Structures are given as structure tokens and as C-alpha cells.
Amino acid sequence: MSARSLLHNSASLVAGRIALSALRMISALIVARLAGAADFGAYMLVLAYVTLFEWLVDFGQTDIAVRDIAHMPARRDTLLTVLARIKALQGVAGAAALPLLLLAMGDDRALVLAGLVGGASVLANAWLQPARAALRLAMRMDRDIAAELAGTLATLPLLAAAAWA
């Protein structure tokens, strides 16, 4: 890896993470302002569950796959295929488990519905992990973070519409 590539990837990750944090704060402010305190609390509860399930669905396996492929480049396609299969199964399981957990906990219908929407996020996150691994292997962290920023930006108007309603 060249010094230029290292600097570019590092700067992209730092700038991207700062921008993501700012966008998440803006998201929270939108919900708090448009939906009110009670709905904001429900939003934060569902968001906490979505974050937990996304973490559980990945559980560091993408990083392990990248490490293993770096050690065994000849097995790249096989390892990415295995990762994709694992993530597909885990994504479906996580997406189904999230609203079921909210239902089992006796949460109201609106929270269970929000859990279904959050489950779609868990599923998408899981299915995108092999692509993220491929970008990391290609040393294109800038594209990885750009995709994450684009997805977050795309959700802001949807979030505002939902909070307004």
C-alpha cells in the first residue's frame, strides 16, 4: 500500500465517520422536533434494537473474512461466497427476530411495525457485508464509506416524512 493510498483511505474514513455521526444526530433531532418526546423515545428504542441486531448479524465475521482472504488470496472467491451465504442466512434470521422480539416483549403495534422496518435495515446490512469486504480488499474504503453516507442521506427525507405523520 502506498503512502498516498493510506492517507486517502484514512482521511476518507475519518471524514466519513464524522459526517455519519452528524447525520445520525440530525436524524435524532428531526424525530425529536417533528414527532415529540414520546415518539422520540420509541424511535430510540427501536434504533437501539436495530443497532444491536446489525452488530449481531455481522459479529466481526466480515473483518475475519477480509483477514483470511489477505492471508490466502487464492481462496478469495470461495471465502466471499461463504461469507455471502452466512450473511444471507443471518440477515433473514435477524430481520425476522427483531419484530418477533418486540412482539414477545408486549410492545405496541407501532413499535412492532417499526421493528419490521428496522428488520429490513438488518437484512440489507447483512446482505451488503460481502460487498463491503470486497471494497476493503481492494483498499477502497472511500467507496465503502461513501455508500454508507449515501444510504444515510437517502433515509433522512423518509425519516422526516414518518416523523411528521
Contacts in CASP RR format, 6 or more apart in sequence:
PFRMAT RR
TARGET T0000
AUTHOR 0000-0000-0000
METHOD contacts of the structure
MODEL  1
MSARSLLHNSASLVAGRIALSALRMISALIVARLAGAADFGAYMLVLAYV
TLFEWLVDFGQTDIAVRDIAHMPARRDTLLTVLARIKALQGVAGAAALPL
LLLAMGDDRALVLAGLVGGASVLANAWLQPARAALRLAMRMDRDIAAELA
GTLATLPLLAAAAWA
1 139 0 8 1.000
5 139 0 8 1.000
8 142 0 8 1.000
9 139 0 8 1.000
9 140 0 8 1.000
9 141 0 8 1.000
9 142 0 8 1.000
12 141 0 8 1.000
12 142 0 8 1.000
12 145 0 8 1.000
12 146 0 8 1.000
13 141 0 8 1.000
13 145 0 8 1.000
15 145 0 8 1.000
16 145 0 8 1.000
16 148 0 8 1.000
16 149 0 8 1.000
17 145 0 8 1.000
19 149 0 8 1.000
20 145 0 8 1.000
20 148 0 8 1.000
20 149 0 8 1.000
20 152 0 8 1.000
23 149 0 8 1.000
23 152 0 8 1.000
23 153 0 8 1.000
23 156 0 8 1.000
24 152 0 8 1.000
26 156 0 8 1.000
27 152 0 8 1.000
27 155 0 8 1.000
27 156 0 8 1.000
27 159 0 8 1.000
28 40 0 8 1.000
28 43 0 8 1.000
28 44 0 8 1.000
30 156 0 8 1.000
30 159 0 8 1.000
30 160 0 8 1.000
30 163 0 8 1.000
31 39 0 8 1.000
31 40 0 8 1.000
31 43 0 8 1.000
31 159 0 8 1.000
31 163 0 8 1.000
32 40 0 8 1.000
33 163 0 8 1.000
34 160 0 8 1.000
34 163 0 8 1.000
34 164 0 8 1.000
35 43 0 8 1.000
35 163 0 8 1.000
35 164 0 8 1.000
39 163 0 8 1.000
42 110 0 8 1.000
42 111 0 8 1.000
42 114 0 8 1.000
43 114 0 8 1.000
43 163 0 8 1.000
45 111 0 8 1.000
46 102 0 8 1.000
46 111 0 8 1.000
46 114 0 8 1.000
46 115 0 8 1.000
46 118 0 8 1.000
49 98 0 8 1.000
49 101 0 8 1.000
49 102 0 8 1.000
49 115 0 8 1.000
49 118 0 8 1.000
50 98 0 8 1.000
50 115 0 8 1.000
50 118 0 8 1.000
50 119 0 8 1.000
50 121 0 8 1.000
50 122 0 8 1.000
53 94 0 8 1.000
53 97 0 8 1.000
53 98 0 8 1.000
53 119 0 8 1.000
53 122 0 8 1.000
54 121 0 8 1.000
54 122 0 8 1.000
54 125 0 8 1.000
54 126 0 8 1.000
56 94 0 8 1.000
57 87 0 8 1.000
57 90 0 8 1.000
57 91 0 8 1.000
57 93 0 8 1.000
57 94 0 8 1.000
57 122 0 8 1.000
57 125 0 8 1.000
57 126 0 8 1.000
58 87 0 8 1.000
58 125 0 8 1.000
58 126 0 8 1.000
58 129 0 8 1.000
61 83 0 8 1.000
61 86 0 8 1.000
61 87 0 8 1.000
61 129 0 8 1.000
62 83 0 8 1.000
62 87 0 8 1.000
62 129 0 8 1.000
62 130 0 8 1.000
62 132 0 8 1.000
62 133 0 8 1.000
62 136 0 8 1.000
65 79 0 8 1.000
65 80 0 8 1.000
65 82 0 8 1.000
65 83 0 8 1.000
65 130 0 8 1.000
65 133 0 8 1.000
66 133 0 8 1.000
66 136 0 8 1.000
66 137 0 8 1.000
68 75 0 8 1.000
68 79 0 8 1.000
69 75 0 8 1.000
69 76 0 8 1.000
69 79 0 8 1.000
69 80 0 8 1.000
69 133 0 8 1.000
69 137 0 8 1.000
70 137 0 8 1.000
72 79 0 8 1.000
76 137 0 8 1.000
80 130 0 8 1.000
80 133 0 8 1.000
80 134 0 8 1.000
83 129 0 8 1.000
83 130 0 8 1.000
83 133 0 8 1.000
84 127 0 8 1.000
84 130 0 8 1.000
87 126 0 8 1.000
87 127 0 8 1.000
87 129 0 8 1.000
87 130 0 8 1.000
88 126 0 8 1.000
88 127 0 8 1.000
90 126 0 8 1.000
91 122 0 8 1.000
91 123 0 8 1.000
91 125 0 8 1.000
91 126 0 8 1.000
91 127 0 8 1.000
92 123 0 8 1.000
94 119 0 8 1.000
94 122 0 8 1.000
94 123 0 8 1.000
94 126 0 8 1.000
95 118 0 8 1.000
95 119 0 8 1.000
95 120 0 8 1.000
95 122 0 8 1.000
95 123 0 8 1.000
95 126 0 8 1.000
96 119 0 8 1.000
98 115 0 8 1.000
98 116 0 8 1.000
98 118 0 8 1.000
98 119 0 8 1.000
98 122 0 8 1.000
99 112 0 8 1.000
99 113 0 8 1.000
99 115 0 8 1.000
99 116 0 8 1.000
99 119 0 8 1.000
102 111 0 8 1.000
102 112 0 8 1.000
102 114 0 8 1.000
102 115 0 8 1.000
103 112 0 8 1.000
128 147 0 8 1.000
132 144 0 8 1.000
135 141 0 8 1.000
135 143 0 8 1.000
135 144 0 8 1.000
136 144 0 8 1.000
END
